[in-house]
Amino acid sequence: MFEFIILCVFALVVGYWATLWLMGRRDDVLHGHFVQTDAGVEPRPEQSSAGAAGRADTLQALLTSIKQDLKNAARL
């Protein structure tokens, strides 16, 4: 049983290694170093509240449409 557990852990490690290799992260696979983020990349700007209001209107219209569809389906 112990040998089976060791074999499963080994298979998991090989699967993880193969996944990283196929994804193109060969430096991580070969050297065990994690990729560092670039310091020059600017963070995404936060969304304004105007975008949130427009989204709420869109969601409300979608909810109304779904309610109408459910009423029509209940009549059938």
mmCIF file as gemmi writes it, N, C-alpha and C atoms, coordinates in Angstrom:
data_model
loop_
_atom_site.group_PDB
_atom_site.id
_atom_site.type_symbol
_atom_site.label_atom_id
_atom_site.label_alt_id
_atom_site.label_comp_id
_atom_site.label_asym_id
_atom_site.label_entity_id
_atom_site.label_seq_id
_atom_site.pdbx_PDB_ins_code
_atom_site.Cartn_x
_atom_site.Cartn_y
_atom_site.Cartn_z
_atom_site.occupancy
_atom_site.B_iso_or_equiv
_atom_site.pdbx_formal_charge
_atom_site.auth_seq_id
_atom_site.auth_asym_id
_atom_site.pdbx_PDB_model_num
ATOM 1 N N . MET Axp A 1 ? 0.819 -1.19 0 1 0 ? 1 A 1
ATOM 2 C CA . MET Axp A 1 ? 0 0 0 1 0 ? 1 A 1
ATOM 3 C C . MET Axp A 1 ? 0.871 1.265 0 1 0 ? 1 A 1
ATOM 4 N N . PHE Axp A 2 ? 1.942 1.235 0.787 1 0 ? 2 A 1
ATOM 5 C CA . PHE Axp A 2 ? 2.844 2.379 0.843 1 0 ? 2 A 1
ATOM 6 C C . PHE Axp A 2 ? 3.476 2.64 -0.518 1 0 ? 2 A 1
ATOM 7 N N . GLU Axp A 3 ? 3.835 1.566 -1.208 1 0 ? 3 A 1
ATOM 8 C CA . GLU Axp A 3 ? 4.43 1.72 -2.536 1 0 ? 3 A 1
ATOM 9 C C . GLU Axp A 3 ? 3.436 2.343 -3.509 1 0 ? 3 A 1
ATOM 10 N N . PHE Axp A 4 ? 2.175 1.988 -3.378 1 0 ? 4 A 1
ATOM 11 C CA . PHE Axp A 4 ? 1.138 2.549 -4.237 1 0 ? 4 A 1
ATOM 12 C C . PHE Axp A 4 ? 0.997 4.053 -3.997 1 0 ? 4 A 1
ATOM 13 N N . ILE Axp A 5 ? 1.048 4.475 -2.746 1 0 ? 5 A 1
ATOM 14 C CA . ILE Axp A 5 ? 0.953 5.9 -2.422 1 0 ? 5 A 1
ATOM 15 C C . ILE Axp A 5 ? 2.143 6.654 -3.004 1 0 ? 5 A 1
ATOM 16 N N . ILE Axp A 6 ? 3.333 6.099 -2.859 1 0 ? 6 A 1
ATOM 17 C CA . ILE Axp A 6 ? 4.535 6.726 -3.425 1 0 ? 6 A 1
ATOM 18 C C . ILE Axp A 6 ? 4.414 6.813 -4.937 1 0 ? 6 A 1
ATOM 19 N N . LEU Axp A 7 ? 3.91 5.778 -5.572 1 0 ? 7 A 1
ATOM 20 C CA . LEU Axp A 7 ? 3.728 5.776 -7.022 1 0 ? 7 A 1
ATOM 21 C C . LEU Axp A 7 ? 2.722 6.853 -7.443 1 0 ? 7 A 1
ATOM 22 N N . CYS Axp A 8 ? 1.641 7.022 -6.684 1 0 ? 8 A 1
ATOM 23 C CA . CYS Axp A 8 ? 0.645 8.055 -7.004 1 0 ? 8 A 1
ATOM 24 C C . CYS Axp A 8 ? 1.232 9.456 -6.865 1 0 ? 8 A 1
ATOM 25 N N . VAL Axp A 9 ? 2.011 9.682 -5.823 1 0 ? 9 A 1
ATOM 26 C CA . VAL Axp A 9 ? 2.65 10.99 -5.646 1 0 ? 9 A 1
ATOM 27 C C . VAL Axp A 9 ? 3.617 11.244 -6.789 1 0 ? 9 A 1
ATOM 28 N N . PHE Axp A 10 ? 4.379 10.248 -7.16 1 0 ? 10 A 1
ATOM 29 C CA . PHE Axp A 10 ? 5.317 10.379 -8.272 1 0 ? 10 A 1
ATOM 30 C C . PHE Axp A 10 ? 4.571 10.676 -9.571 1 0 ? 10 A 1
ATOM 31 N N . ALA Axp A 11 ? 3.441 10.007 -9.807 1 0 ? 11 A 1
ATOM 32 C CA . ALA Axp A 11 ? 2.648 10.254 -11.015 1 0 ? 11 A 1
ATOM 33 C C . ALA Axp A 11 ? 2.089 11.674 -11.007 1 0 ? 11 A 1
ATOM 34 N N . LEU Axp A 12 ? 1.689 12.167 -9.849 1 0 ? 12 A 1
ATOM 35 C CA . LEU Axp A 12 ? 1.194 13.54 -9.738 1 0 ? 12 A 1
ATOM 36 C C . LEU Axp A 12 ? 2.295 14.548 -10.062 1 0 ? 12 A 1
ATOM 37 N N . VAL Axp A 13 ? 3.491 14.302 -9.571 1 0 ? 13 A 1
ATOM 38 C CA . VAL Axp A 13 ? 4.623 15.195 -9.846 1 0 ? 13 A 1
ATOM 39 C C . VAL Axp A 13 ? 4.957 15.187 -11.327 1 0 ? 13 A 1
ATOM 40 N N . VAL Axp A 14 ? 4.979 14.032 -11.936 1 0 ? 14 A 1
ATOM 41 C CA . VAL Axp A 14 ? 5.279 13.939 -13.368 1 0 ? 14 A 1
ATOM 42 C C . VAL Axp A 14 ? 4.189 14.627 -14.179 1 0 ? 14 A 1
ATOM 43 N N . GLY Axp A 15 ? 2.936 14.479 -13.782 1 0 ? 15 A 1
ATOM 44 C CA . GLY Axp A 15 ? 1.841 15.148 -14.481 1 0 ? 15 A 1
ATOM 45 C C . GLY Axp A 15 ? 1.941 16.66 -14.377 1 0 ? 15 A 1
ATOM 46 N N . TYR Axp A 16 ? 2.299 17.161 -13.201 1 0 ? 16 A 1
ATOM 47 C CA . TYR Axp A 16 ? 2.474 18.604 -13.016 1 0 ? 16 A 1
ATOM 48 C C . TYR Axp A 16 ? 3.636 19.102 -13.864 1 0 ? 16 A 1
ATOM 49 N N . TRP Axp A 17 ? 4.72 18.378 -13.861 1 0 ? 17 A 1
ATOM 50 C CA . TRP Axp A 17 ? 5.895 18.739 -14.654 1 0 ? 17 A 1
ATOM 51 C C . TRP Axp A 17 ? 5.541 18.767 -16.138 1 0 ? 17 A 1
ATOM 52 N N . ALA Axp A 18 ? 4.815 17.76 -16.602 1 0 ? 18 A 1
ATOM 53 C CA . ALA Axp A 18 ? 4.441 17.693 -18.018 1 0 ? 18 A 1
ATOM 54 C C . ALA Axp A 18 ? 3.499 18.838 -18.387 1 0 ? 18 A 1
ATOM 55 N N . THR Axp A 19 ? 2.593 19.192 -17.481 1 0 ? 19 A 1
ATOM 56 C CA . THR Axp A 19 ? 1.678 20.305 -17.749 1 0 ? 19 A 1
ATOM 57 C C . THR Axp A 19 ? 2.441 21.614 -17.892 1 0 ? 19 A 1
ATOM 58 N N . LEU Axp A 20 ? 3.379 21.864 -16.988 1 0 ? 20 A 1
ATOM 59 C CA . LEU Axp A 20 ? 4.19 23.077 -17.098 1 0 ? 20 A 1
ATOM 60 C C . LEU Axp A 20 ? 4.996 23.072 -18.385 1 0 ? 20 A 1
ATOM 61 N N . TRP Axp A 21 ? 5.53 21.924 -18.748 1 0 ? 21 A 1
ATOM 62 C CA . TRP Axp A 21 ? 6.335 21.822 -19.968 1 0 ? 21 A 1
ATOM 63 C C . TRP Axp A 21 ? 5.481 22.132 -21.197 1 0 ? 21 A 1
ATOM 64 N N . LEU Axp A 22 ? 4.27 21.578 -21.248 1 0 ? 22 A 1
ATOM 65 C CA . LEU Axp A 22 ? 3.395 21.808 -22.398 1 0 ? 22 A 1
ATOM 66 C C . LEU Axp A 22 ? 2.903 23.249 -22.463 1 0 ? 22 A 1
ATOM 67 N N . MET Axp A 23 ? 2.778 23.902 -21.322 1 0 ? 23 A 1
ATOM 68 C CA . MET Axp A 23 ? 2.329 25.291 -21.295 1 0 ? 23 A 1
ATOM 69 C C . MET Axp A 23 ? 3.456 26.259 -21.646 1 0 ? 23 A 1
ATOM 70 N N . GLY Axp A 24 ? 4.656 25.752 -21.817 1 0 ? 24 A 1
ATOM 71 C CA . GLY Axp A 24 ? 5.769 26.593 -22.217 1 0 ? 24 A 1
ATOM 72 C C . GLY Axp A 24 ? 6.54 27.205 -21.071 1 0 ? 24 A 1
ATOM 73 N N . ARG Axp A 25 ? 6.32 26.752 -19.869 1 0 ? 25 A 1
ATOM 74 C CA . ARG Axp A 25 ? 7.044 27.3 -18.716 1 0 ? 25 A 1
ATOM 75 C C . ARG Axp A 25 ? 8.233 26.398 -18.413 1 0 ? 25 A 1
ATOM 76 N N . ARG Axp A 26 ? 9.103 26.263 -19.399 1 0 ? 26 A 1
ATOM 77 C CA . ARG Axp A 26 ? 10.22 25.334 -19.292 1 0 ? 26 A 1
ATOM 78 C C . ARG Axp A 26 ? 11.248 25.761 -18.247 1 0 ? 26 A 1
ATOM 79 N N . ASP Axp A 27 ? 11.383 27.065 -18.006 1 0 ? 27 A 1
ATOM 80 C CA . ASP Axp A 27 ? 12.314 27.508 -16.967 1 0 ? 27 A 1
ATOM 81 C C . ASP Axp A 27 ? 11.864 27.019 -15.597 1 0 ? 27 A 1
ATOM 82 N N . ASP Axp A 28 ? 10.553 27.037 -15.354 1 0 ? 28 A 1
ATOM 83 C CA . ASP Axp A 28 ? 10.04 26.533 -14.083 1 0 ? 28 A 1
ATOM 84 C C . ASP Axp A 28 ? 10.305 25.044 -13.955 1 0 ? 28 A 1
ATOM 85 N N . VAL Axp A 29 ? 10.15 24.328 -15.058 1 0 ? 29 A 1
ATOM 86 C CA . VAL Axp A 29 ? 10.319 22.88 -15.023 1 0 ? 29 A 1
ATOM 87 C C . VAL Axp A 29 ? 11.779 22.521 -14.789 1 0 ? 29 A 1
ATOM 88 N N . LEU Axp A 30 ? 12.672 23.187 -15.498 1 0 ? 30 A 1
ATOM 89 C CA . LEU Axp A 30 ? 14.08 22.817 -15.438 1 0 ? 30 A 1
ATOM 90 C C . LEU Axp A 30 ? 14.773 23.312 -14.175 1 0 ? 30 A 1
ATOM 91 N N . HIS Axp A 31 ? 14.431 24.502 -13.719 1 0 ? 31 A 1
ATOM 92 C CA . HIS Axp A 31 ? 15.18 25.092 -12.618 1 0 ? 31 A 1
ATOM 93 C C . HIS Axp A 31 ? 14.367 25.283 -11.349 1 0 ? 31 A 1
ATOM 94 N N . GLY Axp A 32 ? 13.063 25.149 -11.424 1 0 ? 32 A 1
ATOM 95 C CA . GLY Axp A 32 ? 12.223 25.301 -10.248 1 0 ? 32 A 1
ATOM 96 C C . GLY Axp A 32 ? 12.006 26.74 -9.824 1 0 ? 32 A 1
ATOM 97 N N . HIS Axp A 33 ? 12.338 27.694 -10.692 1 0 ? 33 A 1
ATOM 98 C CA . HIS Axp A 33 ? 12.129 29.108 -10.372 1 0 ? 33 A 1
ATOM 99 C C . HIS Axp A 33 ? 10.762 29.531 -10.892 1 0 ? 33 A 1
ATOM 100 N N . PHE Axp A 34 ? 10.085 30.348 -10.12 1 0 ? 34 A 1
ATOM 101 C CA . PHE Axp A 34 ? 8.798 30.852 -10.561 1 0 ? 34 A 1
ATOM 102 C C . PHE Axp A 34 ? 8.995 32.134 -11.35 1 0 ? 34 A 1
ATOM 103 N N . VAL Axp A 35 ? 8.134 32.356 -12.307 1 0 ? 35 A 1
ATOM 104 C CA . VAL Axp A 35 ? 8.237 33.522 -13.172 1 0 ? 35 A 1
ATOM 105 C C . VAL Axp A 35 ? 7.889 34.768 -12.368 1 0 ? 35 A 1
ATOM 106 N N . GLN Axp A 36 ? 8.736 35.77 -12.447 1 0 ? 36 A 1
ATOM 107 C CA . GLN Axp A 36 ? 8.5 37.033 -11.752 1 0 ? 36 A 1
ATOM 108 C C . GLN Axp A 36 ? 7.734 37.97 -12.675 1 0 ? 36 A 1
ATOM 109 N N . THR Axp A 37 ? 6.875 38.789 -12.103 1 0 ? 37 A 1
ATOM 110 C CA . THR Axp A 37 ? 6.126 39.748 -12.91 1 0 ? 37 A 1
ATOM 111 C C . THR Axp A 37 ? 7.025 40.912 -13.284 1 0 ? 37 A 1
ATOM 112 N N . ASP Axp A 38 ? 6.74 41.532 -14.404 1 0 ? 38 A 1
ATOM 113 C CA . ASP Axp A 38 ? 7.508 42.684 -14.854 1 0 ? 38 A 1
ATOM 114 C C . ASP Axp A 38 ? 7.164 43.893 -13.997 1 0 ? 38 A 1
ATOM 115 N N . ALA Axp A 39 ? 8.186 44.634 -13.605 1 0 ? 39 A 1
ATOM 116 C CA . ALA Axp A 39 ? 7.966 45.822 -12.78 1 0 ? 39 A 1
ATOM 117 C C . ALA Axp A 39 ? 7.408 46.972 -13.61 1 0 ? 39 A 1
ATOM 118 N N . GLY Axp A 40 ? 7.622 46.95 -14.929 1 0 ? 40 A 1
ATOM 119 C CA . GLY Axp A 40 ? 7.189 48.04 -15.786 1 0 ? 40 A 1
ATOM 120 C C . GLY Axp A 40 ? 5.731 47.979 -16.19 1 0 ? 40 A 1
ATOM 121 N N . VAL Axp A 41 ? 5.045 46.921 -15.863 1 0 ? 41 A 1
ATOM 122 C CA . VAL Axp A 41 ? 3.647 46.777 -16.264 1 0 ? 41 A 1
ATOM 123 C C . VAL Axp A 41 ? 2.775 47.617 -15.337 1 0 ? 41 A 1
ATOM 124 N N . GLU Axp A 42 ? 1.943 48.451 -15.935 1 0 ? 42 A 1
ATOM 125 C CA . GLU Axp A 42 ? 1.051 49.292 -15.146 1 0 ? 42 A 1
ATOM 126 C C . GLU Axp A 42 ? -0.198 48.505 -14.754 1 0 ? 42 A 1
ATOM 127 N N . PRO Axp A 43 ? -0.719 48.705 -13.537 1 0 ? 43 A 1
ATOM 128 C CA . PRO Axp A 43 ? -1.944 48.006 -13.136 1 0 ? 43 A 1
ATOM 129 C C . PRO Axp A 43 ? -3.142 48.531 -13.914 1 0 ? 43 A 1
ATOM 130 N N . ARG Axp A 44 ? -4.145 47.68 -14.04 1 0 ? 44 A 1
ATOM 131 C CA . ARG Axp A 44 ? -5.366 48.085 -14.74 1 0 ? 44 A 1
ATOM 132 C C . ARG Axp A 44 ? -6.078 49.171 -13.962 1 0 ? 44 A 1
ATOM 133 N N . PRO Axp A 45 ? -6.6 50.173 -14.648 1 0 ? 45 A 1
ATOM 134 C CA . PRO Axp A 45 ? -7.351 51.212 -13.936 1 0 ? 45 A 1
ATOM 135 C C . PRO Axp A 45 ? -8.671 50.645 -13.422 1 0 ? 45 A 1
ATOM 136 N N . GLU Axp A 46 ? -9.101 51.171 -12.297 1 0 ? 46 A 1
ATOM 137 C CA . GLU Axp A 46 ? -10.366 50.715 -11.726 1 0 ? 46 A 1
ATOM 138 C C . GLU Axp A 46 ? -11.527 51.262 -12.545 1 0 ? 46 A 1
ATOM 139 N N . GLN Axp A 47 ? -12.623 50.5 -12.577 1 0 ? 47 A 1
ATOM 140 C CA . GLN Axp A 47 ? -13.789 50.926 -13.336 1 0 ? 47 A 1
ATOM 141 C C . GLN Axp A 47 ? -14.51 52.042 -12.581 1 0 ? 47 A 1
ATOM 142 N N . SER Axp A 48 ? -15.066 52.947 -13.333 1 0 ? 48 A 1
ATOM 143 C CA . SER Axp A 48 ? -15.789 54.055 -12.716 1 0 ? 48 A 1
ATOM 144 C C . SER Axp A 48 ? -17.186 53.609 -12.303 1 0 ? 48 A 1
ATOM 145 N N . SER Axp A 49 ? -17.839 54.416 -11.493 1 0 ? 49 A 1
ATOM 146 C CA . SER Axp A 49 ? -19.186 54.079 -11.037 1 0 ? 49 A 1
ATOM 147 C C . SER Axp A 49 ? -20.201 54.208 -12.17 1 0 ? 49 A 1
ATOM 148 N N . ALA Axp A 50 ? -19.883 54.993 -13.21 1 0 ? 50 A 1
ATOM 149 C CA . ALA Axp A 50 ? -20.796 55.119 -14.348 1 0 ? 50 A 1
ATOM 150 C C . ALA Axp A 50 ? -20.923 53.783 -15.069 1 0 ? 50 A 1
ATOM 151 N N . GLY Axp A 51 ? -19.836 53.043 -15.149 1 0 ? 51 A 1
ATOM 152 C CA . GLY Axp A 51 ? -19.879 51.724 -15.773 1 0 ? 51 A 1
ATOM 153 C C . GLY Axp A 51 ? -20.721 50.76 -14.961 1 0 ? 51 A 1
ATOM 154 N N . ALA Axp A 52 ? -20.67 50.891 -13.641 1 0 ? 52 A 1
ATOM 155 C CA . ALA Axp A 52 ? -21.463 50.027 -12.776 1 0 ? 52 A 1
ATOM 156 C C . ALA Axp A 52 ? -22.947 50.324 -12.93 1 0 ? 52 A 1
ATOM 157 N N . ALA Axp A 53 ? -23.302 51.598 -13.103 1 0 ? 53 A 1
ATOM 158 C CA . ALA Axp A 53 ? -24.707 51.961 -13.277 1 0 ? 53 A 1
ATOM 159 C C . ALA Axp A 53 ? -25.234 51.415 -14.599 1 0 ? 53 A 1
ATOM 160 N N . GLY Axp A 54 ? -24.442 51.507 -15.65 1 0 ? 54 A 1
ATOM 161 C CA . GLY Axp A 54 ? -24.843 50.952 -16.939 1 0 ? 54 A 1
ATOM 162 C C . GLY Axp A 54 ? -25 49.449 -16.872 1 0 ? 54 A 1
ATOM 163 N N . ARG Axp A 55 ? -24.154 48.822 -16.099 1 0 ? 55 A 1
ATOM 164 C CA . ARG Axp A 55 ? -24.237 47.375 -15.949 1 0 ? 55 A 1
ATOM 165 C C . ARG Axp A 55 ? -25.497 46.986 -15.177 1 0 ? 55 A 1
ATOM 166 N N . ALA Axp A 56 ? -25.843 47.781 -14.173 1 0 ? 56 A 1
ATOM 167 C CA . ALA Axp A 56 ? -27.054 47.503 -13.401 1 0 ? 56 A 1
ATOM 168 C C . ALA Axp A 56 ? -28.288 47.62 -14.288 1 0 ? 56 A 1
ATOM 169 N N . ASP Axp A 57 ? -28.308 48.615 -15.175 1 0 ? 57 A 1
ATOM 170 C CA . ASP Axp A 57 ? -29.436 48.767 -16.098 1 0 ? 57 A 1
ATOM 171 C C . ASP Axp A 57 ? -29.534 47.57 -17.033 1 0 ? 57 A 1
ATOM 172 N N . THR Axp A 58 ? -28.385 47.111 -17.511 1 0 ? 58 A 1
ATOM 173 C CA . THR Axp A 58 ? -28.369 45.952 -18.401 1 0 ? 58 A 1
ATOM 174 C C . THR Axp A 58 ? -28.874 44.713 -17.68 1 0 ? 58 A 1
ATOM 175 N N . LEU Axp A 59 ? -28.439 44.53 -16.44 1 0 ? 59 A 1
ATOM 176 C CA . LEU Axp A 59 ? -28.89 43.372 -15.67 1 0 ? 59 A 1
ATOM 177 C C . LEU Axp A 59 ? -30.382 43.449 -15.368 1 0 ? 59 A 1
ATOM 178 N N . GLN Axp A 60 ? -30.875 44.642 -15.102 1 0 ? 60 A 1
ATOM 179 C CA . GLN Axp A 60 ? -32.307 44.808 -14.84 1 0 ? 60 A 1
ATOM 180 C C . GLN Axp A 60 ? -33.123 44.466 -16.079 1 0 ? 60 A 1
ATOM 181 N N . ALA Axp A 61 ? -32.655 44.895 -17.258 1 0 ? 61 A 1
ATOM 182 C CA . ALA Axp A 61 ? -33.352 44.574 -18.504 1 0 ? 61 A 1
ATOM 183 C C . ALA Axp A 61 ? -33.327 43.069 -18.756 1 0 ? 61 A 1
ATOM 184 N N . LEU Axp A 62 ? -32.209 42.44 -18.444 1 0 ? 62 A 1
ATOM 185 C CA . LEU Axp A 62 ? -32.108 40.989 -18.612 1 0 ? 62 A 1
ATOM 186 C C . LEU Axp A 62 ? -33.063 40.268 -17.669 1 0 ? 62 A 1
ATOM 187 N N . LEU Axp A 63 ? -33.151 40.731 -16.432 1 0 ? 63 A 1
ATOM 188 C CA . LEU Axp A 63 ? -34.063 40.132 -15.464 1 0 ? 63 A 1
ATOM 189 C C . LEU Axp A 63 ? -35.51 40.259 -15.92 1 0 ? 63 A 1
ATOM 190 N N . THR Axp A 64 ? -35.883 41.408 -16.443 1 0 ? 64 A 1
ATOM 191 C CA . THR Axp A 64 ? -37.237 41.622 -16.956 1 0 ? 64 A 1
ATOM 192 C C . THR Axp A 64 ? -37.526 40.677 -18.112 1 0 ? 64 A 1
ATOM 193 N N . SER Axp A 65 ? -36.571 40.511 -18.996 1 0 ? 65 A 1
ATOM 194 C CA . SER Axp A 65 ? -36.739 39.611 -20.136 1 0 ? 65 A 1
ATOM 195 C C . SER Axp A 65 ? -36.917 38.167 -19.677 1 0 ? 65 A 1
ATOM 196 N N . ILE Axp A 66 ? -36.139 37.758 -18.684 1 0 ? 66 A 1
ATOM 197 C CA . ILE Axp A 66 ? -36.246 36.388 -18.17 1 0 ? 66 A 1
ATOM 198 C C . ILE Axp A 66 ? -37.604 36.176 -17.517 1 0 ? 66 A 1
ATOM 199 N N . LYS Axp A 67 ? -38.089 37.162 -16.767 1 0 ? 67 A 1
ATOM 200 C CA . LYS Axp A 67 ? -39.404 37.045 -16.135 1 0 ? 67 A 1
ATOM 201 C C . LYS Axp A 67 ? -40.5 36.891 -17.183 1 0 ? 67 A 1
ATOM 202 N N . GLN Axp A 68 ? -40.419 37.656 -18.265 1 0 ? 68 A 1
ATOM 203 C CA . GLN Axp A 68 ? -41.414 37.542 -19.332 1 0 ? 68 A 1
ATOM 204 C C . GLN Axp A 68 ? -41.346 36.168 -19.987 1 0 ? 68 A 1
ATOM 205 N N . ASP Axp A 69 ? -40.149 35.659 -20.207 1 0 ? 69 A 1
ATOM 206 C CA . ASP Axp A 69 ? -40.005 34.326 -20.794 1 0 ? 69 A 1
ATOM 207 C C . ASP Axp A 69 ? -40.593 33.259 -19.882 1 0 ? 69 A 1
ATOM 208 N N . LEU Axp A 70 ? -40.39 33.398 -18.582 1 0 ? 70 A 1
ATOM 209 C CA . LEU Axp A 70 ? -40.946 32.427 -17.642 1 0 ? 70 A 1
ATOM 210 C C . LEU Axp A 70 ? -42.47 32.485 -17.617 1 0 ? 70 A 1
ATOM 211 N N . LYS Axp A 71 ? -43.045 33.685 -17.697 1 0 ? 71 A 1
ATOM 212 C CA . LYS Axp A 71 ? -44.504 33.812 -17.75 1 0 ? 71 A 1
ATOM 213 C C . LYS Axp A 71 ? -45.05 33.162 -19.012 1 0 ? 71 A 1
ATOM 214 N N . ASN Axp A 72 ? -44.371 33.381 -20.137 1 0 ? 72 A 1
ATOM 215 C CA . ASN Axp A 72 ? -44.81 32.774 -21.396 1 0 ? 72 A 1
ATOM 216 C C . ASN Axp A 72 ? -44.697 31.258 -21.343 1 0 ? 72 A 1
ATOM 217 N N . ALA Axp A 73 ? -43.656 30.754 -20.71 1 0 ? 73 A 1
ATOM 218 C CA . ALA Axp A 73 ? -43.483 29.31 -20.604 1 0 ? 73 A 1
ATOM 219 C C . ALA Axp A 73 ? -44.526 28.706 -19.669 1 0 ? 73 A 1
ATOM 220 N N . ALA Axp A 74 ? -44.942 29.444 -18.64 1 0 ? 74 A 1
ATOM 221 C CA . ALA Axp A 74 ? -45.939 28.941 -17.704 1 0 ? 74 A 1
ATOM 222 C C . ALA Axp A 74 ? -47.311 28.845 -18.358 1 0 ? 74 A 1
ATOM 223 N N . ARG Axp A 75 ? -47.581 29.705 -19.328 1 0 ? 75 A 1
ATOM 224 C CA . ARG Axp A 75 ? -48.869 29.666 -20.024 1 0 ? 75 A 1
ATOM 225 C C . ARG Axp A 75 ? -48.985 28.447 -20.932 1 0 ? 75 A 1
ATOM 226 N N . LEU Axp A 76 ? -47.878 27.951 -21.417 1 0 ? 76 A 1
ATOM 227 C CA . LEU Axp A 76 ? -47.92 26.815 -22.356 1 0 ? 76 A 1
ATOM 228 C C . LEU Axp A 76 ? -48.262 25.564 -21.68 1 0 ? 76 A 1
